[in-house]
Amino acid sequence: MKHTRLAAALALAVPFSLPAHADELSDLRATVQKLLAKVEQLEAQQMSQKAAAPAPVAAAPAYTGAPAPAGFIPVPGTSTAVKLGGYV
């Protein structure tokens, strides 16, 4: 949506920019129109990809390994436990 606004602002700013020859001005307008079409195409593509988003992944099962020793943190979905430590 921001790109559309930016492209529209550029399209409106072109006639008020530095003096240009008619050929240059028409070339710039054609370029802006092409860019606007490309932005609209990309936005439509992005919306279709959002609509076809994959189903959410189920949460990992709870820690099923042996009880973690004191001070260790079990990692969900695995039989691993981690201990974090350091000096202050």
N, C-alpha and C positions, 0 to 999 in steps of 0.2 A: 504494500500500500504506500509505503514511503517513497518507493521508486516512482510510482505513478505521479505523486505530488511533485517530486523533483523534476521529472520529465516535463510535466505541465508547466512548472515554473520556468524551466529552460525554454520551452516553446514560447512562453509569453515574453521572456526577456530578450529573445533573439531580435525582434523588430526594434527594440530600444537600445541595442548595443551599438558599438562603433559603426559609423556609416559604412555600408557595404554596397557592392554592385548588385544589380538585380539577379545576376546569375549566381553569385555567392549566396545571396539571401534565399533564393529558391532551393539551392543545394542544401543549405542549413535546415530549412523547413522539411525537406524530404528526409534528411538524416534524422531529425527529431521524430518525424512520423514513424520511421522504421524502428527507432529505439522504443517508442511507445508501444508499437505492435509487439516487439520482442518482450517487453516487460509484461504486457498483458498475457502473452503466451506462457511465460515462465510462472506467472501467478496462477494461471489455470492449471498448469502442470503440478505446481506445488499443492494446490487444493485437492487435486485428484489423488496425489500421493498420501495426503493426510487422511482422505476418505478410505484408502486401502491400507491403513496401518495394521500391522500384525497384532494378533491377540496378545494380551499381557502374559508374561511368563509366570508360572506358579512359583510361590515362595519355596525356598529350599527347606527340606525337613529339619526338624530340630536336631541338635547334637545327639548322636546315638552311641558314641563310643564310651569307653570306660569313664568313670567320673574324673574330671580334671583335677589335678593336684592343686593344693592351696596356692593362690596367687596366679593361676593360669586362667586364660579366657578361652572357652571352647569356640571353635569356628563353626557356624551353622552349616549343615549340609556335608560335613566332612567328619573324619575321626581325628581331627587335629586340634590341639590346644596350644595357645600362644601365651608367652609371658613377656610383657613389656617392662623395661627397666632402664635406669640411667642414673647419672649423678647430677646434683643441682649445685 
